[in-house]
Amino acid sequence: MLKADDRVEWCFMERIMLKLGFSKLWMRRVMGCVNTVFYSFLINGIVCGFVRLSRGLHQGDPMSLYLYLLVTEGLSNLLRVEVEQGFCRGFRCDRSGPVISHLFFADDSLFFTGASAKDYLAIWNILRVYSRASGQQFNFEKSSMYVSKGVSSSMGDRLAGLIGVQRVRCLDRYLNIPDFASKNMKQLHKDIKERVWNRIRGWQGKLLSIEGREVLIKAVIQSIPRYSMSLFKLTSKKFIE
């Protein structure tokens, strides 16, 4: 997304909240916190003027994160309806598993669909409708497409050209987890170890006390493997290393 928080249309957010079943009283109170935000300009050390917003969510406000999640429900429901009506296909981990059409994390979006012009144009139409309604814009310059091994190279290039995104041969990494993680656990352990050591090496030239380094090391060890540990079991032997 391009500046996801700044572009949200308030009228779209109100309709989403009503559609999700929130009461009008609750909605008016929430919108009262959103549409009463003013900004001032600091020019040569002097605070000048007031600017009232007409759209967008206030960055840094704890409530903005939850409101943004409500807004993305609009896109999620559009995708769900298209899959249910058969206009585009999702992805199944197995035959009895649920259909997965998308995954959202913050302002990053992952879409799963079949390798056909019909499916890709359906996704494109959903994004266009959602963009016009919500005010948000998708960053196609930083978007990429990955196709499975069963899809020919020419077909992959043609599908990428339909929506104007680049095609990649591998996903490299997402949330700092390599795409080979589930296939090569040894390489995953090595990747985590290298990232921890690279971060620690940068502190050697700084004047830090032993206690300060201990605090920083604990912070790095807790933060870097967090997403990997939520998906894969890391052995105690690797932690000792």
Contacts in CASP RR format, 6 or more apart in sequence:
PFRMAT RR
TARGET T0000
AUTHOR 0000-0000-0000
METHOD contacts of the structure
MODEL  1
MLKADDRVEWCFMERIMLKLGFSKLWMRRVMGCVNTVFYSFLINGIVCGF
VRLSRGLHQGDPMSLYLYLLVTEGLSNLLRVEVEQGFCRGFRCDRSGPVI
SHLFFADDSLFFTGASAKDYLAIWNILRVYSRASGQQFNFEKSSMYVSKG
VSSSMGDRLAGLIGVQRVRCLDRYLNIPDFASKNMKQLHKDIKERVWNRI
RGWQGKLLSIEGREVLIKAVIQSIPRYSMSLFKLTSKKFIE
1 7 0 8 1.000
1 107 0 8 1.000
1 109 0 8 1.000
1 136 0 8 1.000
1 137 0 8 1.000
1 138 0 8 1.000
1 139 0 8 1.000
2 136 0 8 1.000
2 137 0 8 1.000
2 138 0 8 1.000
2 139 0 8 1.000
4 68 0 8 1.000
4 106 0 8 1.000
4 107 0 8 1.000
4 136 0 8 1.000
5 56 0 8 1.000
5 57 0 8 1.000
5 58 0 8 1.000
5 59 0 8 1.000
5 64 0 8 1.000
5 68 0 8 1.000
6 55 0 8 1.000
6 56 0 8 1.000
6 57 0 8 1.000
6 59 0 8 1.000
7 55 0 8 1.000
7 56 0 8 1.000
7 134 0 8 1.000
7 135 0 8 1.000
7 136 0 8 1.000
7 137 0 8 1.000
8 55 0 8 1.000
8 56 0 8 1.000
8 57 0 8 1.000
8 67 0 8 1.000
8 68 0 8 1.000
8 71 0 8 1.000
8 134 0 8 1.000
8 135 0 8 1.000
8 136 0 8 1.000
9 55 0 8 1.000
9 56 0 8 1.000
9 133 0 8 1.000
9 134 0 8 1.000
9 135 0 8 1.000
10 31 0 8 1.000
10 34 0 8 1.000
10 35 0 8 1.000
10 54 0 8 1.000
10 55 0 8 1.000
10 56 0 8 1.000
12 71 0 8 1.000
12 133 0 8 1.000
12 134 0 8 1.000
12 135 0 8 1.000
13 31 0 8 1.000
13 34 0 8 1.000
13 67 0 8 1.000
13 70 0 8 1.000
13 71 0 8 1.000
14 27 0 8 1.000
14 31 0 8 1.000
16 70 0 8 1.000
16 71 0 8 1.000
16 73 0 8 1.000
16 74 0 8 1.000
17 26 0 8 1.000
17 27 0 8 1.000
17 30 0 8 1.000
17 70 0 8 1.000
18 24 0 8 1.000
18 27 0 8 1.000
20 70 0 8 1.000
20 73 0 8 1.000
30 63 0 8 1.000
30 67 0 8 1.000
33 61 0 8 1.000
33 63 0 8 1.000
34 56 0 8 1.000
34 57 0 8 1.000
34 58 0 8 1.000
34 67 0 8 1.000
35 53 0 8 1.000
37 52 0 8 1.000
37 53 0 8 1.000
37 58 0 8 1.000
38 50 0 8 1.000
38 51 0 8 1.000
38 52 0 8 1.000
38 53 0 8 1.000
39 50 0 8 1.000
39 51 0 8 1.000
39 53 0 8 1.000
40 47 0 8 1.000
40 48 0 8 1.000
40 49 0 8 1.000
40 50 0 8 1.000
40 51 0 8 1.000
41 47 0 8 1.000
41 48 0 8 1.000
41 49 0 8 1.000
41 51 0 8 1.000
42 48 0 8 1.000
55 135 0 8 1.000
57 64 0 8 1.000
57 67 0 8 1.000
57 68 0 8 1.000
58 64 0 8 1.000
71 134 0 8 1.000
71 136 0 8 1.000
72 104 0 8 1.000
74 130 0 8 1.000
74 134 0 8 1.000
75 102 0 8 1.000
75 104 0 8 1.000
75 109 0 8 1.000
75 126 0 8 1.000
75 130 0 8 1.000
75 134 0 8 1.000
76 102 0 8 1.000
76 104 0 8 1.000
78 126 0 8 1.000
78 129 0 8 1.000
78 130 0 8 1.000
79 88 0 8 1.000
79 101 0 8 1.000
79 102 0 8 1.000
79 111 0 8 1.000
79 123 0 8 1.000
79 126 0 8 1.000
80 101 0 8 1.000
82 88 0 8 1.000
82 101 0 8 1.000
82 122 0 8 1.000
82 126 0 8 1.000
83 89 0 8 1.000
83 90 0 8 1.000
83 99 0 8 1.000
83 101 0 8 1.000
87 118 0 8 1.000
87 122 0 8 1.000
88 101 0 8 1.000
88 113 0 8 1.000
88 114 0 8 1.000
88 118 0 8 1.000
88 119 0 8 1.000
88 122 0 8 1.000
88 123 0 8 1.000
89 99 0 8 1.000
89 113 0 8 1.000
89 114 0 8 1.000
89 119 0 8 1.000
90 99 0 8 1.000
90 100 0 8 1.000
90 101 0 8 1.000
90 112 0 8 1.000
90 113 0 8 1.000
90 114 0 8 1.000
91 99 0 8 1.000
91 100 0 8 1.000
91 101 0 8 1.000
91 112 0 8 1.000
91 113 0 8 1.000
91 114 0 8 1.000
92 98 0 8 1.000
92 99 0 8 1.000
92 100 0 8 1.000
93 100 0 8 1.000
100 112 0 8 1.000
101 111 0 8 1.000
101 112 0 8 1.000
101 113 0 8 1.000
102 109 0 8 1.000
102 110 0 8 1.000
102 111 0 8 1.000
102 112 0 8 1.000
103 109 0 8 1.000
103 110 0 8 1.000
103 112 0 8 1.000
104 110 0 8 1.000
105 175 0 8 1.000
108 174 0 8 1.000
109 138 0 8 1.000
110 174 0 8 1.000
111 123 0 8 1.000
113 119 0 8 1.000
113 120 0 8 1.000
113 122 0 8 1.000
113 123 0 8 1.000
115 147 0 8 1.000
115 148 0 8 1.000
115 151 0 8 1.000
115 155 0 8 1.000
115 156 0 8 1.000
115 159 0 8 1.000
116 159 0 8 1.000
117 158 0 8 1.000
117 159 0 8 1.000
117 162 0 8 1.000
120 159 0 8 1.000
120 162 0 8 1.000
120 163 0 8 1.000
121 162 0 8 1.000
123 163 0 8 1.000
124 162 0 8 1.000
124 163 0 8 1.000
127 138 0 8 1.000
130 136 0 8 1.000
131 137 0 8 1.000
131 138 0 8 1.000
140 163 0 8 1.000
140 164 0 8 1.000
140 165 0 8 1.000
143 165 0 8 1.000
143 166 0 8 1.000
144 165 0 8 1.000
144 166 0 8 1.000
144 167 0 8 1.000
144 168 0 8 1.000
145 156 0 8 1.000
145 159 0 8 1.000
145 160 0 8 1.000
145 163 0 8 1.000
145 165 0 8 1.000
145 166 0 8 1.000
145 167 0 8 1.000
145 168 0 8 1.000
146 167 0 8 1.000
146 168 0 8 1.000
146 169 0 8 1.000
146 170 0 8 1.000
146 171 0 8 1.000
147 155 0 8 1.000
147 156 0 8 1.000
147 159 0 8 1.000
147 167 0 8 1.000
156 167 0 8 1.000
157 167 0 8 1.000
159 167 0 8 1.000
160 166 0 8 1.000
160 167 0 8 1.000
170 179 0 8 1.000
171 179 0 8 1.000
172 178 0 8 1.000
172 179 0 8 1.000
173 179 0 8 1.000
175 227 0 8 1.000
176 195 0 8 1.000
176 224 0 8 1.000
176 227 0 8 1.000
176 228 0 8 1.000
177 188 0 8 1.000
177 227 0 8 1.000
177 228 0 8 1.000
177 231 0 8 1.000
178 187 0 8 1.000
178 188 0 8 1.000
178 191 0 8 1.000
180 187 0 8 1.000
180 188 0 8 1.000
181 187 0 8 1.000
181 188 0 8 1.000
181 228 0 8 1.000
181 231 0 8 1.000
181 232 0 8 1.000
182 232 0 8 1.000
185 232 0 8 1.000
188 228 0 8 1.000
188 232 0 8 1.000
189 234 0 8 1.000
189 235 0 8 1.000
189 238 0 8 1.000
192 224 0 8 1.000
192 225 0 8 1.000
192 228 0 8 1.000
192 234 0 8 1.000
192 238 0 8 1.000
193 238 0 8 1.000
193 241 0 8 1.000
195 224 0 8 1.000
196 220 0 8 1.000
196 221 0 8 1.000
196 224 0 8 1.000
196 225 0 8 1.000
199 220 0 8 1.000
199 224 0 8 1.000
200 216 0 8 1.000
200 217 0 8 1.000
200 220 0 8 1.000
203 213 0 8 1.000
203 216 0 8 1.000
208 216 0 8 1.000
225 234 0 8 1.000
228 234 0 8 1.000
END
